[in-house]
Amino acid sequence: MRDILYPADINNKFEKDCKKFVFGMGMVAILGYLGCLRQMRLLEYEPMAVFANLLNCLVVAVPPGLPCAASCGIIFALARL
């Protein structure tokens, strides 16, 4: 009865790997942005254009649908079990 009421935590390696991948891609985007930041300052970009460029880098490196697709994959895999 205790196992039903208080189940043990499930160690899901796929979910951890997905989080690591998204974090890694975010870091690649930020590093790429920092590399471009110097050039944007030399060319005297407007502050809104600098911010928009940051968002563009993040969206290109980490697609918005990736976490949703990973969640759907986990749900379908659990349903098949």
C-alpha positions as CSV (number, residue, x, y, z in Angstrom):
1,M,0.0,0.0,0.0
2,R,2.9,2.4,0.8
3,D,4.4,1.9,-2.7
4,I,1.1,2.9,-4.3
5,L,0.6,6.0,-2.1
6,Y,4.3,7.1,-2.2
7,P,5.9,5.8,-5.4
8,A,9.7,6.0,-5.8
9,D,11.1,8.7,-8.0
10,I,11.6,7.6,-11.6
11,N,15.1,8.2,-12.8
12,N,14.5,9.3,-16.4
13,K,17.8,9.7,-18.3
14,F,16.1,10.9,-21.5
15,E,14.5,13.9,-19.7
16,K,17.9,14.8,-18.1
17,D,19.6,14.6,-21.4
18,C,17.0,16.8,-23.0
19,K,17.5,19.5,-20.4
20,K,21.3,19.3,-20.8
21,F,20.9,19.7,-24.6
22,V,18.6,22.7,-24.3
23,F,20.9,24.3,-21.8
24,G,24.0,23.6,-24.0
25,M,22.3,25.1,-27.0
26,G,21.3,28.2,-25.0
27,M,24.9,28.6,-23.9
28,V,26.1,28.3,-27.5
29,A,23.6,31.0,-28.5
30,I,24.8,33.3,-25.7
31,L,28.4,32.8,-26.5
32,G,27.7,33.5,-30.2
33,Y,25.8,36.7,-29.2
34,L,28.7,37.9,-27.0
35,G,31.0,37.4,-30.0
36,C,28.8,39.6,-32.1
37,L,28.2,42.2,-29.4
38,R,31.6,43.9,-29.9
39,Q,31.0,44.3,-33.6
40,M,27.5,45.7,-32.9
41,R,29.0,48.3,-30.6
42,L,31.5,49.3,-33.2
43,L,28.7,49.8,-35.7
44,E,26.7,51.7,-33.2
45,Y,23.5,49.6,-33.2
46,E,20.5,50.9,-31.4
47,P,19.7,49.3,-28.0
48,M,16.5,47.7,-29.3
49,A,18.3,46.2,-32.3
50,V,20.9,44.7,-29.9
51,F,18.2,43.2,-27.8
52,A,16.3,41.9,-30.9
53,N,19.6,40.3,-32.1
54,L,19.9,38.5,-28.7
55,L,16.4,37.0,-29.1
56,N,17.1,36.0,-32.7
57,C,20.2,34.1,-31.6
58,L,18.3,32.3,-28.8
59,V,15.4,31.3,-31.1
60,V,17.8,30.0,-33.8
61,A,19.9,28.0,-31.4
62,V,17.1,26.6,-29.3
63,P,14.0,26.0,-31.3
64,P,10.8,26.8,-29.4
65,G,9.2,23.5,-30.4
66,L,12.1,21.3,-29.0
67,P,10.9,21.1,-25.4
68,C,7.4,20.4,-26.5
69,A,8.5,17.6,-28.9
70,A,10.6,16.0,-26.1
71,S,7.6,16.1,-23.7
72,C,5.4,14.5,-26.4
73,G,8.0,11.8,-27.0
74,I,8.0,11.0,-23.3
75,I,4.2,10.9,-23.1
76,F,3.9,8.5,-26.1
77,A,6.7,6.3,-24.8
78,L,5.0,6.0,-21.4
79,A,1.7,5.3,-23.1
80,R,3.3,2.4,-25.0
81,L,4.6,0.9,-21.8
